[in-house]
Amino acid sequence: MNKDNIHQTAGMFRDDLGKEHNQEHILWNRRQFLMTGGLAGLGTVLLGGMPVSSLLSAGMPNPIAPGDENILVLIKMFGGNDGLNMVFPHADTAGRTEYLSMRPTIAHQFGTDYNDQTVLGGFGTPSHAVPGVMSPLMPLWNEGKMAVLHNVGYPNQNYSHFASIDIWSSAAGDLHDKRINSGIMGRFLDQDFPAFSETPPSVPPALRIGYSTDLIFTAPGNQQMELVFNDPNEFFRLAQYGKLYPTEGFGECPQGEERAFLRQLTNNSLRYSTAVTTAYGKASNKVSYPRNTASRLADQLAIVSRLIKGRLGTRLFLVNIDGFDTHSNQKAAHQRLLGDLAASIKAFYDDLKADGSQNNVSVLTYSEFGRTIKENGSAGTDHGNLSPMMMFGDGVKGGFKGDPINLSDTVLKGNGTVVYYETQKSLDFRRVFSSVMKDWMCLDSELVEYTMGGVYEPVDLISNPCSENKGSNYNTILLGHNPNDANPRNLDIKFATQSASQVRIYVKSLSGNTLAVLFDKYAAKGSYTVSFDPVKWKIPPGEYIYQINASGKTFLRRFNVV
């Protein structure tokens, strides 16, 4: 199936403002407009510079309510997390002696920095521990809802923060790999929303808090599939006022009018504002989140929790915690960050659980690289290679995955700096993301291969993996239309179902009025062509919508009758 021919959406349509004054602005390149308006980051999901209404037209059906699809929350630990001080050897058999020797200043000491309460037991011999500041996570570990993935990375590490995070975001093998130009989640969303730029959904496919230039939500063709808020305050402004920037008080001079226009256009272009603020307003936080933390991770997760509980419908979220580039005086600063991480994740889980919303939500942490094994001369660490990831949630198969760092390795002792992917039993991060896409986000194997750009051995991460038959696009795909070969005035509408379902196809006016019902029957799995004769249905020339309802989803596309 050619994915470029797949057309799907569940909501809003572009709305022509109808004013000549706007036309030159509409033609601007999206990125140029954002930079000119000072809005880099926010609005990276705008429709290629084309303004749209944030409300559905009267009479247009609302998107089908979000169901119980699995949700993934990504936590990016930017700066290069020192994984050896996050999950460290507790037993001598795990390399405790070597750990203390290589890190005389920053190593975690038993009885001071941690105790028996944060030793990771319950899954074989308790060989590793986390620092005491991460004790909020221990209930999740003890309940089998937390996984630790040892020694994660990629071959031939690039020690640049931004180059490495681009590789993590894109699944590329290196900076020359063609995959580097799009992101893992962007390619996934390109499958679920292949007509995104033409007929966008009414809820953001992905939502990020914390501006970043990484590519993880970038689809092929540089299509941004995310809604971005630079920080929690920016989100709160939208939630409180329904817009981001005031448009009054600029005066009636041409310059003032232009400034007001640009700000109004920006506010209007946030096509997701209604859906986001409605979902946020439907729910509340049921637990107290940590306050006065420099990272503000708790504030970000508190927002995500309300959007999930308010049934926004977005399945991918990304939040950020910065500050892991700990070249000097690391120990206290790193402990504060890990404490923020642990307390924020636990509050997030408890908040969701208070409303019974935690079952289909998983959290995955990642960082662009690890740190050197030996501490440096400044009581810190430098850019390294491998580092653990963590995953949390009711659907997670808890315990250890992969092999821990072998601190007795002769190669490691020889160079004394980093744990190299090539010399240790390492876990390729692409195996992790591939498993998450297939077993948690329910993408078919063929589409996982497309998304990841290759086939990767799975990791046993999910306790109840998705079945193979769920597939992409929620079981039903609208393929498109073309003139009938025998009678060009007629239109052939083509669609495919990946599972049997009752299928209905309508022709509607742009205002949402039903003009024709072309198909209404139970359709077995397969491909179909439905012919539409506008003369038969007495439909004059103009622009219309055809809509397909199947498998509990709605798919729509515009077309012209000539």
Stockholm file with secondary structure:
# STOCKHOLM 1.0

chainA/1-562         MNKDNIHQTAGMFRDDLGKEHNQEHILWNRRQFLMTGGLAGLGTVLLGGMPVSSLLSAGMPNPIAPGDENILVLIKMFGGNDGLNMVFPHADTAGRTEYLSMRPTIAHQFGTDYNDQTVLGGFGTPSHAVPGVMSPLMPLWNEGKMAVLHNVGYPNQNYSHFASIDIWSSAAGDLHDKRINSGIMGRFLDQDFPAFSETPPSVPPALRIGYSTDLIFTAPGNQQMELVFNDPNEFFRLAQYGKLYPTEGFGECPQGEERAFLRQLTNNSLRYSTAVTTAYGKASNKVSYPRNTASRLADQLAIVSRLIKGRLGTRLFLVNIDGFDTHSNQKAAHQRLLGDLAASIKAFYDDLKADGSQNNVSVLTYSEFGRTIKENGSAGTDHGNLSPMMMFGDGVKGGFKGDPINLSDTVLKGNGTVVYYETQKSLDFRRVFSSVMKDWMCLDSELVEYTMGGVYEPVDLISNPCSENKGSNYNTILLGHNPNDANPRNLDIKFATQSASQVRIYVKSLSGNTLAVLFDKYAAKGSYTVSFDPVKWKIPPGEYIYQINASGKTFLRRFNVV
#=GR chainA/1-562 SS CCGGGCCCCSSCCBCCCCCGGGHHHHTSCHHHHHHHTTCSSTTTTSBTTBCBCSSCCTTSCCCCCCCSCCEEEEEEETTCCCGGGTSEECSGGGTHHHHHHHCTTTSCCBTTTBCGGGBCCSSSSCCEECCGGGGGGHHHHHTTCEEEEEEEECSSCCCCHHHHHHHHHHTCSSTTSGGGGSCHHHHHHHHHCTTTTTSCCSSCSEEEESCCCCCTTEETTTEECEEEESSHHHHHHHHHHSSSSCCCSSCSSHHHHHHHHHHHHHHHHCTTHHHHHHHHHHCCCCSCCCCSCTTCHHHHHHHHHHHHHTTCCCCEEEEEECCCCCCSSHHHHHHHHHHHHHHHHHHHHHHHHHTTCCTTEEEEEECSCCBCSSCCTTSSCCBCSCEEEEEESTTBCCEEESCCCCTTCHHHHHHCSCCCGGGSCCEEHHHHHHHIIIIISCCCHHHHHHHHTSCCCCCCCBSSCCCTTSTTGGGEEEEEEEECSSCTTSEEEEEEESSCEEEEEEEECTTSCEEEEEEEEEECSEEEEEEECTTTTTCCSEEEEEEEEETTEEEEEEEEEC
#=GC SS_cons         CCGGGCCCCSSCCBCCCCCGGGHHHHTSCHHHHHHHTTCSSTTTTSBTTBCBCSSCCTTSCCCCCCCSCCEEEEEEETTCCCGGGTSEECSGGGTHHHHHHHCTTTSCCBTTTBCGGGBCCSSSSCCEECCGGGGGGHHHHHTTCEEEEEEEECSSCCCCHHHHHHHHHHTCSSTTSGGGGSCHHHHHHHHHCTTTTTSCCSSCSEEEESCCCCCTTEETTTEECEEEESSHHHHHHHHHHSSSSCCCSSCSSHHHHHHHHHHHHHHHHCTTHHHHHHHHHHCCCCSCCCCSCTTCHHHHHHHHHHHHHTTCCCCEEEEEECCCCCCSSHHHHHHHHHHHHHHHHHHHHHHHHHTTCCTTEEEEEECSCCBCSSCCTTSSCCBCSCEEEEEESTTBCCEEESCCCCTTCHHHHHHCSCCCGGGSCCEEHHHHHHHIIIIISCCCHHHHHHHHTSCCCCCCCBSSCCCTTSTTGGGEEEEEEEECSSCTTSEEEEEEESSCEEEEEEEECTTSCEEEEEEEEEECSEEEEEEECTTTTTCCSEEEEEEEEETTEEEEEEEEEC
//
